[in-house]
Amino acid sequence: MFERSNQFLKDNAFPSFIFHFANQMIRLEGESNPELLLAAGLLSNEIFKGNVCIDFTKFSGKSSKLDFPENETELSFPNAKEWYKVLNSSKIIGKPGEAKPLIMEQQAGDWLLYLNRYWQYEDNLAQTIKAQLVPGHFQSDSAVSEDIINKLFSETGGSDELPKTAALAALTNPMTVITGGPGTGKTTIVLKILTLILNEHQQTKPSEPYRFKLVAPTGKAASRLKESIIDRKRELVKQKLISEELSDLIVEEASTIHRLLGYIPGSVYFKHNRDYPLPIDCLIVDEASMVDLALMSKLLEAVPQKTKIILLGDENQLASVEAGSVLRDICLGMRNNEKYQHCVVTLTKSHRFSSEKGIGQLSQLINNGKGKQAFDLLEAYQASTSDEIEDTNGIIEWKVVPKPTGLFSKIKQHYIDHYQQLIQARSIKKAYKIFNDFIMLTALRRGPYGVEQINQLVESILINQNLIVKGKEWYSGKPVLIISNDYQLKLFNGDIGLTFFDPETNDLRVYFKTDEGFRKISPYRLSHYETAYAITVHKSQGSEFNEVLLLLPPEENPILTKELIYTGITRARNKVTIMGEQRVFIKSVNKSIQRVSGLRHKLAKKGAEVGQHTGTDKKVLRPE
């Protein structure tokens, strides 16, 4: 009954961990069902790739290979209608709301198959957002005078009304999404929004404190948000756009989402939830594009309905590592619903780079999927003289990616110069600043162009130059990236530390940047880390560096998309060098990530009453 005999999977098309899940579904079914086995394996595979569900029409009657290099078997998929008929009679596939391991839901004529918990996350998030946007929760008119609003946005000179539009939307709407690329002023706008909110609150409820929280998905992003808030507050006070008194009311503390919700060690649940909501009046979420479906569902579920929500992020960046493309889906769904479209504001003007030159122009072309034009710009820039290049627009550079044996000489000088400066620094503060001057970003983790081998290569370069001792695991200047949450040490996946000499202990310590400055930890207490001379583009989200070297493999890869390249180049403040192969670069820019989910449809859907859940009133499985 449970023999691995079906024609679709007999050749090891799926990795073992996916096939194990598929077989488990067959065991629950209680009888052989090749179509169910294929569907379950395919669903597990798609979730692994970041999709929330599978759309049968995407695979109907087609043949394709999976995105696993070790599995070259080509799968043939049944016709979608026939496939659906077989699955519809399955004992373990239910309708929305039913307590079955798998859920089938029809959207816009297509049939989507979910793991129950992912359907729950998606439906809960959609219904939470809709309930949040019920008219009447917030007044549509603000008590803040037009004079105050005009004063705060006077520096635009009327040339760009979008920042003012974003502020007014956040002031009057229960939930607002502000999206835009780096340098579009999202943090500054948030400070002005908080200024307007606090002004209004002082007029209406002067005796009550106004409670707001700033959060980000990672410790690194939260720390950067805090730094930005401090810098922008100082600027606004200096410009006399806000008073010292009001500035003092705007808290600078930013935390991770996990810390805000109250992480319970060893559990997938949090202290704060729908039954025990957060005691806040306003929630601001930065780098929202990095938040996956499960976490965003749990976060917004824990927010009281009358709390103001502001999501900040860049919808064009890479989506979260885990399942979902939440920020993009929310933006698309709300834009396609006339009741919600005014709640999404897209900032277009960069205050950092010109859209007609350098990094700004390149990122715009890549964002628009214009691979040939983007490459032509890189070539034209290479032909320019140094006198024609304006550093203020961000320097862009193209280099042909060498064969693996040629990487040593190509990147050698970058790291020699950078490391020498780093080890000569007299303080950890200075060393950390130097470290953030340059980073190499890779698209891949493994292989000759992957981050693992590049970091080994860099260490061999430094050994060759007698800058570090061969065989010595820890040395001054070694950067490390935390790859797994360690709640005991209060270190989280994505945190970057720098090894440096500690004069107090007369020994090496790994320094991690915190809200208060730096926290030092003995390197021998770290267990889940990797060397970080180079990091993946995914891990770089929420960070910025003066100069970025983006390494692309010379062969096509499913991971290479315009979103990855856009995210990589927009980590650079002053200069970005792309090392790649022309054909691969152009094809990658022309290709976009299309994660499958039903969230955008559920938000855009018209006719259903806000707050209603689809499906039955049967008991549902609680999401993990």
VEXDREN-2710 file (C-alpha; in Angstrom, 1 decimal):
% VEXDREN-2710
k/r/px/py/pz
1/MET/0.0/0.0/0.0
2/PHE/2.7/2.4/0.9
3/GLU/5.2/1.2/-1.6
4/ARG/7.1/3.8/-3.4
5/SER/5.7/2.7/-6.7
6/ASN/4.0/5.6/-8.4
7/GLN/5.3/6.7/-11.8
8/PHE/6.0/10.3/-10.8
9/LEU/8.3/9.7/-7.9
10/LYS/10.0/6.4/-8.6
11/ASP/13.2/8.1/-9.8
12/ASN/14.0/10.2/-6.7
13/ALA/12.7/13.4/-8.2
14/PHE/12.2/14.8/-4.7
15/PRO/14.9/15.1/-1.9
16/SER/14.4/12.6/0.9
17/PHE/13.0/15.1/3.4
18/ILE/10.2/16.1/0.9
19/PHE/9.5/12.5/0.0
20/HIS/9.2/11.6/3.6
21/PHE/6.5/14.2/4.1
22/ALA/4.6/13.0/1.0
23/ASN/4.7/9.4/2.3
24/GLN/3.4/10.6/5.6
25/MET/0.4/12.1/3.9
26/ILE/-0.2/8.7/2.2
27/ARG/-0.1/7.0/5.5
28/LEU/-2.8/9.4/6.8
29/GLU/-4.8/8.7/3.7
30/GLY/-4.7/5.0/4.4
31/GLU/-4.5/3.8/0.8
32/SER/-2.2/4.3/-2.3
33/ASN/-2.9/7.5/-4.1
34/PRO/-0.1/8.5/-6.6
35/GLU/-1.8/11.9/-7.4
36/LEU/-1.9/12.7/-3.7
37/LEU/1.7/11.6/-3.2
38/LEU/2.7/13.9/-6.1
39/ALA/0.7/16.8/-4.8
40/ALA/2.0/16.5/-1.2
41/GLY/5.6/16.3/-2.4
42/LEU/5.1/19.2/-4.8
43/LEU/3.5/21.3/-2.0
44/SER/6.3/20.6/0.4
45/ASN/8.8/21.5/-2.3
46/GLU/7.0/24.8/-3.1
47/ILE/6.9/25.8/0.5
48/PHE/10.6/25.1/0.7
49/LYS/11.0/27.6/-2.2
50/GLY/9.0/30.2/-0.4
51/ASN/5.6/29.7/-1.9
52/VAL/2.6/29.5/0.5
53/CYS/0.6/27.1/-1.6
54/ILE/0.5/25.5/-5.1
55/ASP/-1.7/26.5/-8.0
56/PHE/-2.6/23.4/-10.1
57/THR/-3.0/25.4/-13.2
58/LYS/0.7/26.3/-13.1
59/PHE/1.7/22.6/-13.5
60/SER/-1.3/21.3/-15.5
61/GLY/-0.3/18.9/-18.2
62/LYS/3.3/20.1/-18.1
63/SER/6.7/18.5/-17.5
64/SER/9.5/20.2/-15.6
65/LYS/12.5/19.6/-13.4
66/LEU/12.6/20.7/-9.7
67/ASP/15.0/23.3/-8.5
68/PHE/17.3/20.9/-6.9
69/PRO/20.6/20.3/-8.6
70/GLU/21.0/16.8/-7.2
71/ASN/17.7/15.8/-8.7
72/GLU/17.6/16.0/-12.5
73/THR/14.5/13.9/-13.0
74/GLU/11.8/15.5/-15.1
75/LEU/8.3/15.2/-13.6
76/SER/5.1/15.0/-15.7
77/PHE/2.0/16.5/-14.1
78/PRO/-1.6/15.5/-14.6
79/ASN/-4.3/17.8/-16.1
80/ALA/-5.4/20.3/-13.4
81/LYS/-9.1/19.3/-13.6
82/GLU/-8.4/15.6/-13.5
83/TRP/-5.9/16.1/-10.7
84/TYR/-8.4/18.1/-8.7
85/LYS/-11.1/15.5/-9.1
86/VAL/-8.8/12.8/-7.6
87/LEU/-7.7/15.1/-4.7
88/ASN/-11.2/16.3/-4.0
89/SER/-12.2/12.9/-2.8
90/SER/-9.1/12.5/-0.5
91/LYS/-9.8/11.9/3.2
92/ILE/-7.0/14.3/4.3
93/ILE/-7.9/17.3/2.1
94/GLY/-10.6/19.6/3.4
95/LYS/-12.3/22.8/2.5
96/PRO/-11.3/26.1/4.1
97/GLY/-11.9/26.0/7.8
98/GLU/-12.0/22.2/8.1
99/ALA/-9.6/20.2/10.4
100/LYS/-7.7/18.4/7.7
101/PRO/-4.0/18.3/7.1
102/LEU/-4.3/19.8/3.7
103/ILE/-6.8/22.5/2.5
104/MET/-8.1/23.1/-1.0
105/GLU/-9.4/26.6/-1.8
106/GLN/-10.7/28.1/-5.0
107/GLN/-9.6/31.6/-5.9
108/ALA/-10.5/33.4/-9.1
109/GLY/-11.2/30.1/-10.8
110/ASP/-8.0/28.5/-9.7
111/TRP/-7.6/25.7/-7.2
112/LEU/-4.9/26.2/-4.5
113/LEU/-3.6/23.6/-2.2
114/TYR/-2.3/24.5/1.3
115/LEU/-0.9/23.0/4.4
116/ASN/-3.5/23.7/6.9
117/ARG/-1.4/25.9/9.1
118/TYR/-0.3/28.0/6.1
119/TRP/-3.9/28.5/5.1
120/GLN/-4.6/29.5/8.7
121/TYR/-1.8/32.1/8.7
122/GLU/-2.9/33.6/5.4
123/ASP/-6.6/33.7/6.2
124/ASN/-5.9/35.1/9.7
125/LEU/-3.7/37.8/8.3
126/ALA/-6.2/38.8/5.6
127/GLN/-9.1/38.9/8.1
128/THR/-7.0/40.8/10.6
129/ILE/-6.1/43.5/8.1
130/LYS/-9.7/43.7/6.9
131/ALA/-11.0/44.0/10.4
132/GLN/-8.4/46.7/11.1
133/LEU/-9.6/48.7/8.2
134/VAL/-13.3/48.7/9.1
135/PRO/-14.6/52.3/8.8
136/GLY/-15.3/54.0/12.1
137/HIS/-12.3/52.8/14.1
138/PHE/-10.5/56.0/13.5
139/GLN/-11.6/59.5/12.6
140/SER/-11.0/60.4/9.0
141/ASP/-10.2/64.0/9.8
142/SER/-7.3/65.0/11.9
143/ALA/-7.2/67.6/14.7
144/VAL/-3.7/68.7/13.5
145/SER/-3.7/72.1/11.9
146/GLU/-2.7/72.4/8.2
147/ASP/-0.1/75.0/9.3
148/ILE/1.8/72.3/11.3
149/ILE/1.6/69.8/8.4
150/ASN/2.8/72.4/5.9
151/LYS/5.7/73.4/8.2
152/LEU/6.9/69.8/8.5
153/PHE/6.9/69.3/4.8
154/SER/8.0/72.7/3.7
155/GLU/11.5/71.6/2.6
156/THR/10.0/69.6/-0.4
157/GLY/9.0/72.9/-1.9
158/GLY/6.0/71.4/-3.5
159/SER/8.1/69.3/-5.8
160/ASP/7.2/66.0/-4.2
161/GLU/3.8/65.7/-2.5
162/LEU/4.1/62.0/-1.8
163/PRO/5.8/62.3/1.7
164/LYS/3.0/64.6/2.8
165/THR/0.4/62.2/1.3
166/ALA/2.0/59.3/3.2
167/ALA/1.9/61.3/6.5
168/LEU/-1.7/62.3/6.0
169/ALA/-2.6/58.7/5.2
170/ALA/-0.9/57.4/8.4
171/LEU/-2.5/60.2/10.4
172/THR/-6.1/59.4/9.3
173/ASN/-6.0/55.7/8.5
174/PRO/-6.0/52.8/10.9
175/MET/-3.4/51.0/8.8
176/THR/-1.0/52.5/6.3
177/VAL/1.7/50.9/4.1
178/ILE/4.6/53.2/3.1
179/THR/6.9/51.5/0.5
180/GLY/9.9/52.9/-1.3
181/GLY/13.5/52.2/-2.1
182/PRO/16.6/53.2/-0.1
183/GLY/17.0/57.0/0.3
184/THR/13.3/57.8/-0.3
185/GLY/13.0/59.1/3.3
186/LYS/10.8/56.5/5.0
187/THR/12.4/57.0/8.4
188/THR/12.1/60.8/8.2
189/ILE/8.5/60.5/7.2
190/VAL/7.8/58.2/10.2
191/LEU/9.3/60.8/12.5
192/LYS/7.1/63.5/11.0
193/ILE/4.1/61.2/11.3
194/LEU/4.9/60.6/15.0
195/THR/5.2/64.4/15.4
196/LEU/1.7/64.9/13.9
197/ILE/0.2/62.0/16.0
198/LEU/1.7/63.4/19.2
199/ASN/0.5/66.9/18.4
200/GLU/-3.0/65.5/17.8
201/HIS/-2.9/63.4/21.0
202/GLN/-1.8/66.4/23.1
203/GLN/-4.9/68.3/21.8
204/THR/-7.4/65.5/22.3
205/LYS/-6.0/63.5/25.3
206/PRO/-3.3/65.5/27.0
207/SER/-3.4/63.6/30.2
208/GLU/-2.9/60.2/28.7
209/PRO/0.5/58.9/27.5
210/TYR/0.7/57.8/23.8
211/ARG/2.2/54.3/23.5
212/PHE/4.0/53.4/20.3
213/LYS/6.5/50.7/19.4
214/LEU/9.1/50.6/16.7
215/VAL/10.0/47.0/15.6
216/ALA/12.0/45.3/12.9
217/PRO/12.4/41.6/11.9
218/THR/16.1/41.3/13.0
219/GLY/18.3/42.7/15.7
220/LYS/20.5/44.2/13.0
221/ALA/17.6/46.0/11.4
222/ALA/16.2/47.2/14.8
223/SER/19.6/48.6/15.7
224/ARG/19.8/50.4/12.4
225/LEU/16.3/51.8/12.8
226/LYS/17.2/53.2/16.2
227/GLU/20.3/54.9/14.8
228/SER/18.2/56.4/11.9
229/ILE/15.6/57.7/14.4
230/ILE/18.2/59.4/16.5
231/ASP/19.9/61.0/13.5
232/ARG/16.7/62.2/11.9
233/LYS/15.4/63.6/15.3
234/ARG/18.6/65.6/15.6
235/GLU/18.2/67.0/12.1
236/LEU/14.5/67.9/12.6
237/VAL/15.2/69.7/15.9
238/LYS/18.1/71.5/14.2
239/GLN/15.8/72.6/11.4
240/LYS/13.3/73.7/14.0
241/LEU/10.7/71.5/12.5
242/ILE/10.0/69.8/15.8
243/SER/10.6/71.1/19.4
244/GLU/13.0/69.6/21.9
245/GLU/10.0/68.8/24.1
246/LEU/8.3/66.9/21.4
247/SER/11.5/65.2/20.3
248/ASP/11.9/63.8/23.9
249/LEU/8.4/62.2/23.6
250/ILE/9.5/60.2/20.5
251/VAL/11.2/57.1/21.9
252/GLU/14.2/55.8/20.2
253/GLU/14.1/52.2/21.3
254/ALA/13.5/49.7/18.6
255/SER/13.1/46.0/19.2
256/THR/12.8/42.8/17.2
257/ILE/9.3/41.5/16.5
258/HIS/10.1/38.4/18.6
259/ARG/11.1/40.4/21.6
260/LEU/8.0/42.6/21.3
261/LEU/5.7/39.6/21.1
262/GLY/7.4/37.8/24.0
263/TYR/9.2/34.8/22.6
264/ILE/8.6/31.6/24.6
265/PRO/11.7/29.3/24.4
266/GLY/11.0/26.0/22.8
267/SER/7.6/27.1/21.5
268/VAL/6.2/28.4/18.2
269/TYR/3.8/30.6/20.2
270/PHE/4.3/34.0/21.8
271/LYS/3.2/35.7/25.0
272/HIS/1.1/38.2/23.2
273/ASN/-1.6/37.0/20.9
274/ARG/-5.3/37.7/20.1
275/ASP/-6.3/36.8/23.7
276/TYR/-3.5/38.8/25.3
277/PRO/-2.9/41.8/23.0
278/LEU/-0.1/44.3/23.0
279/PRO/-0.7/47.4/25.2
280/ILE/0.1/49.9/22.4
281/ASP/-1.6/52.7/20.5
282/CYS/0.7/52.7/17.5
283/LEU/2.9/50.0/15.9
284/ILE/5.5/50.8/13.3
285/VAL/7.2/47.9/11.5
286/ASP/10.4/48.6/9.5
287/GLU/11.8/46.4/6.9
288/ALA/8.4/44.7/6.5
289/SER/9.5/42.9/3.3
290/MET/11.6/40.6/5.5
291/VAL/8.7/39.5/7.6
292/ASP/7.3/36.1/6.6
293/LEU/3.7/35.0/6.5
294/ALA/3.7/33.2/9.9
295/LEU/5.3/36.0/11.8
296/MET/3.3/38.8/10.2
297/SER/0.1/36.8/11.0
298/LYS/1.1/36.4/14.6
299/LEU/2.2/40.0/15.0
300/LEU/-0.9/41.7/13.6
301/GLU/-3.1/39.2/15.5
302/ALA/-1.6/40.5/18.7
303/VAL/-2.4/44.1/17.9
304/PRO/-5.6/45.6/19.4
305/GLN/-8.1/46.6/16.7
306/LYS/-7.9/50.3/17.5
307/THR/-4.1/50.4/17.4
308/LYS/-2.7/52.4/14.5
309/ILE/-0.4/50.2/12.2
310/ILE/2.3/51.6/9.9
311/LEU/4.3/49.1/7.7
312/LEU/7.5/50.4/6.2
313/GLY/9.6/48.6/3.5
314/ASP/10.6/48.2/0.0
315/GLU/8.2/45.8/-1.8
316/ASN/10.7/45.4/-4.6
317/GLN/13.3/43.8/-2.4
318/LEU/13.8/40.1/-1.9
319/ALA/10.9/38.5/0.0
320/SER/11.4/36.8/3.4
321/VAL/13.5/33.6/3.6
322/GLU/10.5/31.7/4.9
323/ALA/7.2/31.3/3.0
324/GLY/5.4/34.3/1.7
325/SER/5.9/37.6/-0.1
326/VAL/3.8/39.4/2.5
327/LEU/4.6/43.1/2.0
328/ARG/4.2/42.8/-1.8
329/ASP/1.0/40.8/-1.5
330/ILE/-0.5/43.4/0.9
331/CYS/0.5/46.2/-1.4
332/LEU/-1.0/44.5/-4.5
333/GLY/-4.1/43.4/-2.7
334/MET/-4.9/46.8/-1.1
335/ARG/-4.2/48.6/-4.4
336/ASN/-6.7/46.4/-6.1
337/ASN/-9.4/47.2/-3.6
338/GLU/-10.9/50.6/-3.9
339/LYS/-11.7/50.6/-0.2
340/TYR/-8.1/50.2/0.8
341/GLN/-6.0/51.6/-2.1
342/HIS/-5.6/55.0/-0.3
343/CYS/-3.8/53.2/2.5
344/VAL/-0.8/52.4/0.4
345/VAL/1.7/55.1/-0.5
346/THR/4.7/54.5/-2.8
347/LEU/7.6/56.9/-2.4
348/THR/9.5/57.4/-5.7
349/LYS/12.0/60.2/-5.2
350/SER/15.4/59.2/-3.8
351/HIS/17.2/61.8/-1.7
352/ARG/20.4/59.8/-1.9
353/PHE/20.8/59.2/-5.6
354/SER/19.6/60.7/-8.8
355/SER/17.2/58.5/-10.9
356/GLU/19.1/59.6/-14.0
357/LYS/22.7/58.6/-12.9
358/GLY/24.7/56.0/-11.1
359/ILE/23.2/53.6/-8.5
360/GLY/19.8/55.3/-8.6
361/GLN/19.5/54.9/-12.4
362/LEU/20.8/51.3/-12.3
363/SER/18.5/50.2/-9.5
364/GLN/15.5/51.7/-11.4
365/LEU/16.3/49.8/-14.6
366/ILE/16.8/46.6/-12.7
367/ASN/13.6/47.2/-10.7
368/ASN/11.7/47.6/-14.0
369/GLY/13.2/44.3/-15.4
370/LYS/15.2/46.1/-18.1
371/GLY/18.3/43.8/-18.2
372/LYS/19.8/45.0/-21.5
373/GLN/19.4/48.7/-20.6
374/ALA/20.9/48.0/-17.2
375/PHE/23.9/46.3/-18.7
376/ASP/24.3/49.0/-21.3
377/LEU/24.4/51.6/-18.5
378/LEU/27.1/49.6/-16.7
379/GLU/29.2/49.5/-19.9
380/ALA/28.7/53.2/-20.6
381/TYR/29.8/54.0/-17.1
382/GLN/33.0/51.9/-17.6
383/ALA/33.7/54.0/-20.7
384/SER/33.4/57.3/-18.8
385/THR/36.4/59.2/-17.5
386/SER/36.9/59.7/-13.8
387/ASP/36.2/63.4/-14.3
388/GLU/32.7/62.6/-15.7
389/ILE/31.8/60.4/-12.7
390/GLU/29.9/62.1/-9.9
391/ASP/30.5/60.3/-6.6
392/THR/27.3/61.8/-5.2
393/ASN/25.2/59.7/-7.6
394/GLY/26.9/56.5/-6.5
395/ILE/29.6/54.8/-8.5
396/ILE/28.6/51.7/-10.5
397/GLU/31.2/49.3/-12.0
398/TRP/31.0/46.1/-14.1
399/LYS/33.6/43.4/-14.0
400/VAL/33.5/40.0/-15.8
401/VAL/33.4/37.2/-13.3
402/PRO/36.5/35.1/-13.6
403/LYS/36.9/31.3/-13.5
404/PRO/37.1/30.0/-9.9
405/THR/40.9/29.9/-10.1
406/GLY/41.0/33.6/-11.0
407/LEU/38.9/34.8/-8.1
408/PHE/41.9/35.0/-5.8
409/SER/43.7/37.7/-7.8
410/LYS/40.4/39.6/-8.6
411/ILE/39.4/40.1/-5.0
412/LYS/42.8/40.1/-3.3
413/GLN/43.5/43.8/-3.1
414/HIS/40.0/44.6/-1.8
415/TYR/40.5/42.5/1.3
416/ILE/44.2/43.2/1.9
417/ASP/43.6/47.0/2.0
418/HIS/40.4/46.6/4.0
419/TYR/41.8/44.2/6.6
420/GLN/44.9/46.2/7.1
421/GLN/42.8/49.3/8.0
422/LEU/40.6/47.2/10.3
423/ILE/43.4/45.7/12.4
424/GLN/45.1/49.1/12.7
425/ALA/41.9/50.6/14.3
426/ARG/42.5/51.6/17.9
427/SER/38.9/51.1/19.1
428/ILE/36.1/48.7/18.3
429/LYS/33.9/51.7/17.3
430/LYS/36.4/52.6/14.6
431/ALA/37.0/49.0/13.6
432/TYR/33.2/48.5/13.2
433/LYS/33.0/51.6/11.0
434/ILE/35.8/50.3/8.8
435/PHE/34.2/46.9/8.6
436/ASN/31.0/48.5/7.3
437/ASP/32.9/50.3/4.6
438/PHE/33.1/47.3/2.3
439/ILE/31.3/43.9/1.9
440/MET/31.1/41.2/-0.7
441/LEU/27.7/39.9/-1.4
442/THR/27.0/36.5/-3.0
443/ALA/23.9/35.1/-4.6
444/LEU/24.7/31.5/-3.6
445/ARG/25.8/29.7/-0.4
446/ARG/27.7/26.8/-1.9
447/GLY/29.9/26.2/-4.9
448/PRO/33.0/28.1/-6.1
449/TYR/31.0/31.3/-6.2
450/GLY/29.1/30.7/-2.9
451/VAL/29.6/32.5/0.3
452/GLU/31.2/29.4/2.1
453/GLN/34.1/29.1/-0.4
454/ILE/34.6/32.8/-0.8
455/ASN/35.1/33.2/3.0
456/GLN/37.7/30.4/2.9
457/LEU/39.3/32.1/-0.1
458/VAL/39.5/35.4/1.8
459/GLU/41.2/33.8/4.8
460/SER/43.7/32.2/2.5
461/ILE/44.5/35.6/1.0
462/LEU/45.1/37.0/4.4
463/ILE/47.2/34.0/5.4
464/ASN/49.2/34.5/2.2
465/GLN/49.9/38.1/3.2
466/ASN/50.9/37.1/6.7
467/LEU/48.0/39.2/8.1
468/ILE/46.5/36.2/10.0
469/VAL/48.1/33.0/11.3
470/LYS/47.2/29.7/9.5
471/GLY/45.3/27.3/11.6
472/LYS/44.3/30.0/14.2
473/GLU/40.5/30.0/14.5
474/TRP/40.1/33.3/16.3
475/TYR/42.1/36.5/15.5
476/SER/41.6/40.2/15.7
477/GLY/39.4/41.5/12.9
478/LYS/37.5/38.3/12.2
479/PRO/33.9/39.0/11.3
480/VAL/31.2/36.5/12.2
481/LEU/27.6/36.0/11.2
482/ILE/25.2/34.4/13.6
483/ILE/23.2/31.7/11.7
484/SER/20.9/30.5/14.5
485/ASN/19.0/32.2/17.3
486/ASP/20.7/31.9/20.7
487/TYR/18.3/33.2/23.3
488/GLN/20.6/32.6/26.2
489/LEU/23.3/34.9/24.6
490/LYS/20.6/37.1/23.1
491/LEU/22.0/36.7/19.7
492/PHE/19.8/36.2/16.7
493/ASN/20.0/34.9/13.2
494/GLY/21.7/37.6/11.0
495/ASP/23.5/39.4/13.8
496/ILE/27.1/40.3/12.7
497/GLY/29.9/40.5/15.2
498/LEU/33.6/41.6/15.0
499/THR/36.4/40.0/16.8
500/PHE/38.6/42.5/18.6
501/PHE/41.2/42.8/21.4
502/ASP/39.6/43.6/24.8
503/PRO/41.9/45.6/27.0
504/GLU/39.9/44.7/30.1
505/THR/40.4/41.0/29.8
506/ASN/43.6/41.1/27.7
507/ASP/42.0/38.7/25.3
508/LEU/39.9/38.5/22.2
509/ARG/36.2/39.1/22.3
510/VAL/33.5/39.2/19.7
511/TYR/31.7/42.6/19.8
512/PHE/28.1/42.9/18.7
513/LYS/26.5/46.3/18.2
514/THR/23.5/47.0/20.5
515/ASP/21.2/49.9/21.4
516/GLU/23.6/50.9/24.1
517/GLY/26.8/50.5/22.2
518/PHE/28.6/47.2/22.0
519/ARG/28.3/43.9/23.8
520/LYS/31.3/41.6/24.0
521/ILE/31.2/37.8/24.2
522/SER/33.9/35.2/24.4
523/PRO/34.3/33.7/21.0
524/TYR/34.3/30.2/22.6
525/ARG/30.7/30.7/23.7
526/LEU/29.5/31.0/20.1
527/SER/28.3/27.8/18.6
528/HIS/26.2/28.7/15.4
529/TYR/28.2/31.1/13.3
530/GLU/30.1/31.5/10.1
531/THR/32.9/33.8/8.9
532/ALA/31.5/36.9/7.3
533/TYR/34.0/38.5/5.0
534/ALA/31.3/37.8/2.5
535/ILE/27.6/37.3/3.2
536/THR/24.6/36.3/1.0
537/VAL/22.3/39.0/-0.4
538/HIS/19.5/37.5/1.7
539/LYS/21.5/38.0/4.9
540/SER/22.4/41.6/3.9
541/GLN/18.8/42.9/4.0
542/GLY/18.4/45.6/6.6
543/SER/22.1/46.6/6.3
544/GLU/24.0/49.2/4.4
545/PHE/27.7/49.5/3.4
546/ASN/29.7/52.2/1.7
547/GLU/30.9/49.9/-1.0
548/VAL/29.4/46.6/-2.2
549/LEU/31.0/44.0/-4.4
550/LEU/28.1/41.8/-5.8
551/LEU/29.3/38.4/-7.0
552/LEU/27.1/36.6/-9.5
553/PRO/27.8/33.1/-10.7
554/PRO/28.6/32.7/-14.5
555/GLU/25.8/30.2/-15.0
556/GLU/22.0/30.7/-14.7
557/ASN/20.4/29.7/-11.4
558/PRO/16.8/29.8/-10.2
559/ILE/17.8/32.1/-7.3
560/LEU/19.1/34.8/-9.7
561/THR/16.2/37.3/-10.2
562/LYS/15.8/41.1/-10.5
563/GLU/14.8/41.2/-6.8
564/LEU/18.1/39.6/-5.7
565/ILE/20.2/41.9/-7.9
566/TYR/18.2/45.0/-6.9
567/THR/18.5/44.1/-3.2
568/GLY/22.3/43.6/-3.5
569/ILE/23.1/46.9/-5.3
570/THR/20.8/49.0/-3.0
571/ARG/22.9/47.9/0.0
572/ALA/25.6/50.3/-1.3
573/ARG/25.7/53.9/-0.2
574/ASN/28.6/55.1/-2.4
575/LYS/29.8/52.4/-4.8
576/VAL/28.7/49.1/-6.2
577/THR/30.7/46.7/-8.3
578/ILE/28.9/43.9/-10.1
579/MET/31.0/40.9/-11.0
580/GLY/29.2/38.6/-13.4
581/GLU/28.6/37.3/-16.9
582/GLN/26.6/39.5/-19.4
583/ARG/24.1/36.9/-20.6
584/VAL/23.4/35.7/-17.0
585/PHE/23.0/39.2/-15.7
586/ILE/20.6/40.3/-18.4
587/LYS/18.5/37.1/-18.1
588/SER/18.4/37.5/-14.3
589/VAL/17.2/41.1/-14.4
590/ASN/14.5/40.1/-16.9
591/LYS/13.2/37.4/-14.4
592/SER/11.0/38.2/-11.4
593/ILE/10.1/36.2/-8.3
594/GLN/6.5/35.0/-8.5
595/ARG/5.6/33.5/-5.1
596/VAL/2.3/31.8/-5.0
597/SER/-0.2/32.8/-2.3
598/GLY/-3.8/33.7/-1.9
599/LEU/-3.3/36.8/0.3
600/ARG/-3.4/39.5/-2.4
601/HIS/-6.7/38.0/-3.8
602/LYS/-8.2/37.8/-0.3
603/LEU/-7.4/41.5/0.3
604/ALA/-8.6/42.6/-3.2
605/LYS/-11.7/40.4/-3.1
606/LYS/-15.0/42.4/-3.2
607/GLY/-18.3/41.4/-1.9
608/ALA/-17.3/39.5/1.3
609/GLU/-18.1/41.4/4.5
610/VAL/-15.1/42.6/6.5
611/GLY/-14.4/40.3/9.4
612/GLN/-16.0/37.2/7.8
613/HIS/-14.0/34.1/7.5
614/THR/-14.3/31.9/4.5
615/GLY/-15.2/28.3/5.0
616/THR/-17.2/26.5/7.7
617/ASP/-17.7/27.0/11.4
618/LYS/-16.0/23.7/12.1
619/LYS/-13.2/23.5/14.5
620/VAL/-9.9/24.4/12.8
621/LEU/-6.4/23.2/13.4
622/ARG/-4.5/25.8/15.3
623/PRO/-1.5/27.1/13.4
624/GLU/1.9/26.0/14.7
END
